[in-house]
Amino acid sequence: MKTVQSFVIAASILLASASAVAGTMPYSGGNDRVESNTIVVSAASTKQAAYQLGLNKLAQLQAASPQQLSQALKVHSSNVDGTTLHLKEGGYVTVQERMDAKGGLSFVSSVNVGFHYLEV
């Protein structure tokens, strides 16, 4: 009875260890990378217009090919597997109010996105 119990415990430990290690191993010999970036969009005269510009840019990024994303996000690695670059869920737009030296207000939107790719 002790032998069966020892075997079950050992097998459980082995399976748990294997799954834990497998989750951290790189895919196809590459490095799994997750990064984030903020893209500042040109200024607008109203807050609503700035939000709309930001939403338009976010939609543009979501529809972009991996190669277009690489250029837009300025991914710094030269070893990016071009077929794997994609946006993560949860991108959002923020708007900041700015005043110039003459007292004029403008609104600048920032598009905040996370992205994922494999490095070869």
Backbone as JSON Lines, residues from 0, in Angstrom:
{"i":0,"aa":"M","n":[0.83,-1.19,0.0],"ca":[0.0,0.0,0.0],"c":[0.87,1.25,0.0]}
{"i":1,"aa":"K","n":[1.97,1.22,0.82],"ca":[2.86,2.37,0.86],"c":[3.53,2.59,-0.49]}
{"i":2,"aa":"T","n":[3.84,1.53,-1.2],"ca":[4.5,1.64,-2.5],"c":[3.57,2.32,-3.51]}
{"i":3,"aa":"V","n":[2.31,1.96,-3.54],"ca":[1.35,2.59,-4.45],"c":[1.17,4.06,-4.08]}
{"i":4,"aa":"Q","n":[1.08,4.35,-2.83],"ca":[0.92,5.73,-2.37],"c":[2.16,6.55,-2.73]}
{"i":5,"aa":"S","n":[3.33,6.0,-2.54],"ca":[4.57,6.69,-2.91],"c":[4.63,6.93,-4.41]}
{"i":6,"aa":"F","n":[4.2,5.93,-5.18],"ca":[4.2,6.06,-6.64],"c":[3.25,7.18,-7.08]}
{"i":7,"aa":"V","n":[2.07,7.25,-6.52],"ca":[1.08,8.28,-6.86],"c":[1.62,9.66,-6.5]}
{"i":8,"aa":"I","n":[2.24,9.8,-5.36],"ca":[2.81,11.09,-4.95],"c":[3.93,11.5,-5.89]}
{"i":9,"aa":"A","n":[4.82,10.56,-6.21],"ca":[5.93,10.86,-7.12],"c":[5.42,11.24,-8.5]}
{"i":10,"aa":"A","n":[4.43,10.53,-9.0],"ca":[3.87,10.84,-10.32],"c":[3.21,12.21,-10.32]}
{"i":11,"aa":"S","n":[2.52,12.56,-9.25],"ca":[1.88,13.88,-9.14],"c":[2.91,14.99,-9.15]}
{"i":12,"aa":"I","n":[3.99,14.8,-8.4],"ca":[5.06,15.81,-8.37],"c":[5.69,15.95,-9.74]}
{"i":13,"aa":"L","n":[5.93,14.84,-10.41],"ca":[6.54,14.86,-11.75],"c":[5.65,15.58,-12.75]}
{"i":14,"aa":"L","n":[4.35,15.29,-12.72],"ca":[3.43,15.95,-13.64],"c":[3.32,17.45,-13.37]}
{"i":15,"aa":"A","n":[3.27,17.83,-12.11],"ca":[3.2,19.25,-11.76],"c":[4.47,19.97,-12.19]}
{"i":16,"aa":"S","n":[5.61,19.35,-11.99],"ca":[6.88,19.96,-12.39],"c":[6.96,20.11,-13.9]}
{"i":17,"aa":"A","n":[6.55,19.1,-14.62],"ca":[6.61,19.14,-16.08],"c":[5.73,20.25,-16.65]}
{"i":18,"aa":"S","n":[4.54,20.41,-16.11],"ca":[3.65,21.45,-16.62],"c":[4.17,22.84,-16.26]}
{"i":19,"aa":"A","n":[4.79,22.98,-15.1],"ca":[5.34,24.27,-14.7],"c":[6.51,24.66,-15.59]}
{"i":20,"aa":"V","n":[7.37,23.71,-15.92],"ca":[8.51,23.99,-16.78],"c":[8.05,24.23,-18.21]}
{"i":21,"aa":"A","n":[7.08,23.48,-18.69],"ca":[6.61,23.63,-20.06],"c":[6.02,25.02,-20.29]}
{"i":22,"aa":"G","n":[5.4,25.63,-19.28],"ca":[4.82,26.95,-19.43],"c":[5.85,28.05,-19.58]}
{"i":23,"aa":"T","n":[7.09,27.79,-19.17],"ca":[8.12,28.82,-19.25],"c":[9.08,28.61,-20.41]}
{"i":24,"aa":"M","n":[8.94,27.52,-21.14],"ca":[9.87,27.25,-22.24],"c":[9.52,28.12,-23.44]}
{"i":25,"aa":"P","n":[10.53,28.62,-24.16],"ca":[10.27,29.43,-25.34],"c":[9.67,28.6,-26.46]}
{"i":26,"aa":"Y","n":[8.86,29.23,-27.25],"ca":[8.18,28.6,-28.37],"c":[9.1,28.56,-29.58]}
{"i":27,"aa":"S","n":[9.28,27.41,-30.18],"ca":[10.08,27.23,-31.4],"c":[11.48,27.82,-31.3]}
{"i":28,"aa":"G","n":[12.07,27.77,-30.15],"ca":[13.42,28.28,-30.0],"c":[13.52,29.78,-29.88]}
{"i":29,"aa":"G","n":[12.41,30.5,-29.89],"ca":[12.43,31.96,-29.8],"c":[12.07,32.44,-28.41]}
{"i":30,"aa":"N","n":[12.25,33.73,-28.21],"ca":[11.89,34.34,-26.93],"c":[10.52,34.98,-27.04]}
{"i":31,"aa":"D","n":[9.67,34.71,-26.09],"ca":[8.34,35.27,-26.01],"c":[8.44,36.66,-25.41]}
{"i":32,"aa":"R","n":[8.0,37.69,-26.12],"ca":[8.14,39.07,-25.64],"c":[6.77,39.73,-25.53]}
{"i":33,"aa":"V","n":[6.55,40.44,-24.43],"ca":[5.35,41.25,-24.22],"c":[5.83,42.64,-23.85]}
{"i":34,"aa":"E","n":[5.38,43.63,-24.59],"ca":[5.78,45.01,-24.35],"c":[4.57,45.92,-24.45]}
{"i":35,"aa":"S","n":[4.78,47.19,-24.14],"ca":[3.72,48.18,-24.3],"c":[4.31,49.43,-24.93]}
{"i":36,"aa":"N","n":[3.45,50.25,-25.5],"ca":[3.9,51.46,-26.17],"c":[2.78,52.49,-26.09]}
{"i":37,"aa":"T","n":[3.18,53.75,-26.12],"ca":[2.23,54.86,-26.16],"c":[2.52,55.67,-27.4]}
{"i":38,"aa":"I","n":[1.49,55.87,-28.2],"ca":[1.62,56.66,-29.42],"c":[0.86,57.96,-29.2]}
{"i":39,"aa":"V","n":[1.56,59.07,-29.34],"ca":[0.94,60.39,-29.17],"c":[0.41,60.84,-30.53]}
{"i":40,"aa":"V","n":[-0.85,61.22,-30.53],"ca":[-1.52,61.65,-31.75],"c":[-1.52,63.18,-31.78]}
{"i":41,"aa":"S","n":[-1.58,63.77,-32.95],"ca":[-1.51,65.23,-33.07],"c":[-2.62,65.93,-32.27]}
{"i":42,"aa":"A","n":[-2.36,67.17,-31.92],"ca":[-3.27,67.95,-31.07],"c":[-4.57,68.28,-31.79]}
{"i":43,"aa":"A","n":[-5.63,68.44,-31.01],"ca":[-6.94,68.82,-31.53],"c":[-7.45,70.02,-30.73]}
{"i":44,"aa":"S","n":[-8.42,70.69,-31.28],"ca":[-8.92,71.9,-30.62],"c":[-9.94,71.61,-29.51]}
{"i":45,"aa":"T","n":[-10.55,70.41,-29.53],"ca":[-11.51,70.05,-28.48],"c":[-11.15,68.68,-27.9]}
{"i":46,"aa":"K","n":[-11.64,68.45,-26.7],"ca":[-11.37,67.17,-26.05],"c":[-12.02,66.03,-26.84]}
{"i":47,"aa":"Q","n":[-13.25,66.24,-27.3],"ca":[-13.96,65.21,-28.05],"c":[-13.22,64.87,-29.34]}
{"i":48,"aa":"A","n":[-12.71,65.88,-30.03],"ca":[-11.96,65.64,-31.27],"c":[-10.68,64.86,-30.98]}
{"i":49,"aa":"A","n":[-10.03,65.15,-29.87],"ca":[-8.81,64.43,-29.5],"c":[-9.12,62.96,-29.2]}
{"i":50,"aa":"Y","n":[-10.22,62.7,-28.48],"ca":[-10.61,61.32,-28.22],"c":[-10.9,60.6,-29.53]}
{"i":51,"aa":"Q","n":[-11.56,61.26,-30.45],"ca":[-11.89,60.64,-31.73],"c":[-10.63,60.31,-32.53]}
{"i":52,"aa":"L","n":[-9.65,61.23,-32.53],"ca":[-8.38,60.96,-33.21],"c":[-7.68,59.75,-32.59]}
{"i":53,"aa":"G","n":[-7.7,59.67,-31.27],"ca":[-7.1,58.54,-30.58],"c":[-7.8,57.23,-30.89]}
{"i":54,"aa":"L","n":[-9.13,57.25,-30.88],"ca":[-9.9,56.04,-31.22],"c":[-9.64,55.6,-32.65]}
{"i":55,"aa":"N","n":[-9.53,56.58,-33.56],"ca":[-9.23,56.25,-34.95],"c":[-7.86,55.57,-35.07]}
{"i":56,"aa":"K","n":[-6.88,56.1,-34.35],"ca":[-5.53,55.52,-34.38],"c":[-5.54,54.11,-33.78]}
{"i":57,"aa":"L","n":[-6.28,53.92,-32.69],"ca":[-6.37,52.6,-32.06],"c":[-7.01,51.6,-33.03]}
{"i":58,"aa":"A","n":[-8.07,52.0,-33.71],"ca":[-8.72,51.13,-34.69],"c":[-7.77,50.81,-35.84]}
{"i":59,"aa":"Q","n":[-6.98,51.78,-36.25],"ca":[-6.0,51.58,-37.31],"c":[-4.95,50.54,-36.89]}
{"i":60,"aa":"L","n":[-4.49,50.65,-35.66],"ca":[-3.52,49.68,-35.15],"c":[-4.12,48.28,-35.05]}
{"i":61,"aa":"Q","n":[-5.37,48.2,-34.62],"ca":[-6.02,46.9,-34.48],"c":[-6.22,46.21,-35.83]}
{"i":62,"aa":"A","n":[-6.35,46.99,-36.9],"ca":[-6.54,46.43,-38.23],"c":[-5.24,46.22,-38.99]}
{"i":63,"aa":"A","n":[-4.12,46.63,-38.42],"ca":[-2.84,46.59,-39.11],"c":[-2.26,45.18,-39.17]}
{"i":64,"aa":"S","n":[-1.48,44.95,-40.22],"ca":[-0.75,43.68,-40.35],"c":[0.42,43.69,-39.36]}
{"i":65,"aa":"P","n":[1.01,42.54,-39.09],"ca":[2.17,42.5,-38.19],"c":[3.31,43.42,-38.66]}
{"i":66,"aa":"Q","n":[3.55,43.51,-39.95],"ca":[4.6,44.37,-40.47],"c":[4.28,45.84,-40.24]}
{"i":67,"aa":"Q","n":[3.03,46.23,-40.46],"ca":[2.6,47.61,-40.21],"c":[2.69,47.94,-38.72]}
{"i":68,"aa":"L","n":[2.32,46.98,-37.86],"ca":[2.43,47.19,-36.42],"c":[3.88,47.41,-36.01]}
{"i":69,"aa":"S","n":[4.78,46.64,-36.58],"ca":[6.19,46.77,-36.25],"c":[6.69,48.18,-36.53]}
{"i":70,"aa":"Q","n":[6.27,48.74,-37.65],"ca":[6.67,50.11,-37.99],"c":[5.99,51.13,-37.09]}
{"i":71,"aa":"A","n":[4.69,50.98,-36.87],"ca":[3.94,51.95,-36.07],"c":[4.38,51.95,-34.61]}
{"i":72,"aa":"L","n":[4.68,50.78,-34.07],"ca":[5.05,50.66,-32.67],"c":[6.55,50.81,-32.45]}
{"i":73,"aa":"K","n":[7.3,50.87,-33.53],"ca":[8.76,51.03,-33.47],"c":[9.37,49.95,-32.57]}
{"i":74,"aa":"V","n":[9.07,48.71,-32.92],"ca":[9.63,47.58,-32.18],"c":[11.13,47.59,-32.38]}
{"i":75,"aa":"H","n":[11.89,47.6,-31.29],"ca":[13.33,47.81,-31.34],"c":[14.14,46.58,-31.71]}
{"i":76,"aa":"S","n":[13.59,45.41,-31.61],"ca":[14.35,44.21,-31.87],"c":[14.42,43.93,-33.37]}
{"i":77,"aa":"S","n":[15.59,43.57,-33.83],"ca":[15.75,43.22,-35.24],"c":[15.44,41.75,-35.47]}
{"i":78,"aa":"N","n":[15.17,41.01,-34.41],"ca":[14.92,39.57,-34.53],"c":[13.45,39.21,-34.34]}
{"i":79,"aa":"V","n":[12.55,40.13,-34.66],"ca":[11.13,39.88,-34.49],"c":[10.66,38.88,-35.54]}
{"i":80,"aa":"D","n":[9.96,37.85,-35.1],"ca":[9.29,36.95,-36.04],"c":[8.08,37.72,-36.55]}
{"i":81,"aa":"G","n":[8.18,38.23,-37.76],"ca":[7.18,39.13,-38.32],"c":[5.77,38.6,-38.37]}
{"i":82,"aa":"T","n":[5.61,37.29,-38.3],"ca":[4.26,36.73,-38.37],"c":[3.56,36.67,-37.02]}
{"i":83,"aa":"T","n":[4.29,36.94,-35.95],"ca":[3.71,36.75,-34.61],"c":[3.33,38.04,-33.9]}
{"i":84,"aa":"L","n":[3.72,39.19,-34.41],"ca":[3.44,40.46,-33.74],"c":[1.95,40.76,-33.78]}
{"i":85,"aa":"H","n":[1.36,40.98,-32.62],"ca":[-0.07,41.34,-32.54],"c":[-0.33,42.14,-31.26]}
{"i":86,"aa":"L","n":[-1.42,42.9,-31.3],"ca":[-1.82,43.69,-30.13],"c":[-2.49,42.81,-29.1]}
{"i":87,"aa":"K","n":[-2.29,43.13,-27.85],"ca":[-3.01,42.47,-26.78],"c":[-4.32,43.24,-26.55]}
{"i":88,"aa":"E","n":[-5.26,42.6,-25.91],"ca":[-6.52,43.29,-25.59],"c":[-6.26,44.34,-24.53]}
{"i":89,"aa":"G","n":[-7.13,45.33,-24.45],"ca":[-7.04,46.32,-23.39],"c":[-6.39,47.62,-23.8]}
{"i":90,"aa":"G","n":[-6.23,47.87,-25.11],"ca":[-5.71,49.16,-25.54],"c":[-6.69,50.27,-25.14]}
{"i":91,"aa":"Y","n":[-6.16,51.46,-24.85],"ca":[-7.04,52.56,-24.44],"c":[-6.45,53.9,-24.86]}
{"i":92,"aa":"V","n":[-7.31,54.92,-24.82],"ca":[-6.94,56.27,-25.23],"c":[-7.07,57.2,-24.03]}
{"i":93,"aa":"T","n":[-6.07,58.06,-23.86],"ca":[-6.15,59.12,-22.85],"c":[-5.98,60.45,-23.56]}
{"i":94,"aa":"V","n":[-6.52,61.5,-22.97],"ca":[-6.4,62.85,-23.54],"c":[-5.84,63.78,-22.47]}
{"i":95,"aa":"Q","n":[-4.88,64.57,-22.89],"ca":[-4.25,65.52,-21.98],"c":[-4.5,66.94,-22.5]}
{"i":96,"aa":"E","n":[-4.87,67.82,-21.59],"ca":[-5.09,69.23,-21.93],"c":[-3.75,69.96,-21.81]}
{"i":97,"aa":"R","n":[-3.45,70.79,-22.81],"ca":[-2.21,71.56,-22.79],"c":[-2.49,73.02,-23.11]}
{"i":98,"aa":"M","n":[-1.68,73.89,-22.53],"ca":[-1.8,75.32,-22.8],"c":[-0.44,75.81,-23.29]}
{"i":99,"aa":"D","n":[-0.46,76.55,-24.4],"ca":[0.8,77.09,-24.92],"c":[1.12,78.41,-24.22]}
{"i":100,"aa":"A","n":[2.24,79.03,-24.59],"ca":[2.71,80.26,-23.94],"c":[1.74,81.42,-24.13]}
{"i":101,"aa":"K","n":[0.93,81.38,-25.16],"ca":[-0.04,82.45,-25.43],"c":[-1.39,82.21,-24.77]}
{"i":102,"aa":"G","n":[-1.52,81.11,-24.05],"ca":[-2.77,80.82,-23.36],"c":[-3.74,79.99,-24.17]}
{"i":103,"aa":"G","n":[-3.35,79.54,-25.34],"ca":[-4.23,78.71,-26.17],"c":[-4.26,77.27,-25.69]}
{"i":104,"aa":"L","n":[-5.46,76.71,-25.63],"ca":[-5.62,75.32,-25.19],"c":[-5.63,74.38,-26.39]}
{"i":105,"aa":"S","n":[-5.06,73.22,-26.18],"ca":[-5.16,72.14,-27.16],"c":[-5.26,70.84,-26.38]}
{"i":106,"aa":"F","n":[-5.71,69.8,-27.05],"ca":[-5.92,68.5,-26.42],"c":[-5.16,67.46,-27.23]}
{"i":107,"aa":"V","n":[-4.34,66.7,-26.53],"ca":[-3.5,65.71,-27.19],"c":[-3.9,64.32,-26.7]}
{"i":108,"aa":"S","n":[-4.17,63.42,-27.65],"ca":[-4.53,62.07,-27.25],"c":[-3.31,61.16,-27.32]}
{"i":109,"aa":"S","n":[-3.31,60.17,-26.44],"ca":[-2.28,59.15,-26.41],"c":[-2.97,57.8,-26.5]}
{"i":110,"aa":"V","n":[-2.47,56.96,-27.39],"ca":[-3.0,55.61,-27.56],"c":[-2.05,54.66,-26.86]}
{"i":111,"aa":"N","n":[-2.56,53.95,-25.89],"ca":[-1.75,53.03,-25.08],"c":[-2.11,51.59,-25.44]}
{"i":112,"aa":"V","n":[-1.11,50.83,-25.9],"ca":[-1.35,49.46,-26.32],"c":[-0.27,48.53,-25.79]}
{"i":113,"aa":"G","n":[-0.66,47.31,-25.58],"ca":[0.29,46.24,-25.28],"c":[0.39,45.37,-26.51]}
{"i":114,"aa":"F","n":[1.55,44.76,-26.7],"ca":[1.7,43.88,-27.86],"c":[2.58,42.7,-27.51]}
{"i":115,"aa":"H","n":[2.49,41.68,-28.33],"ca":[3.17,40.43,-28.08],"c":[3.82,39.96,-29.39]}
{"i":116,"aa":"Y","n":[5.0,39.36,-29.27],"ca":[5.66,38.77,-30.44],"c":[6.71,37.77,-29.98]}
{"i":117,"aa":"L","n":[7.17,36.99,-30.93],"ca":[8.26,36.06,-30.67],"c":[9.53,36.61,-31.3]}
{"i":118,"aa":"E","n":[10.61,36.43,-30.6],"ca":[11.93,36.84,-31.09],"c":[12.67,35.57,-31.49]}
{"i":119,"aa":"V","n":[13.24,35.58,-32.69],"ca":[13.97,34.39,-33.16],"c":[15.46,34.55,-33.01]}
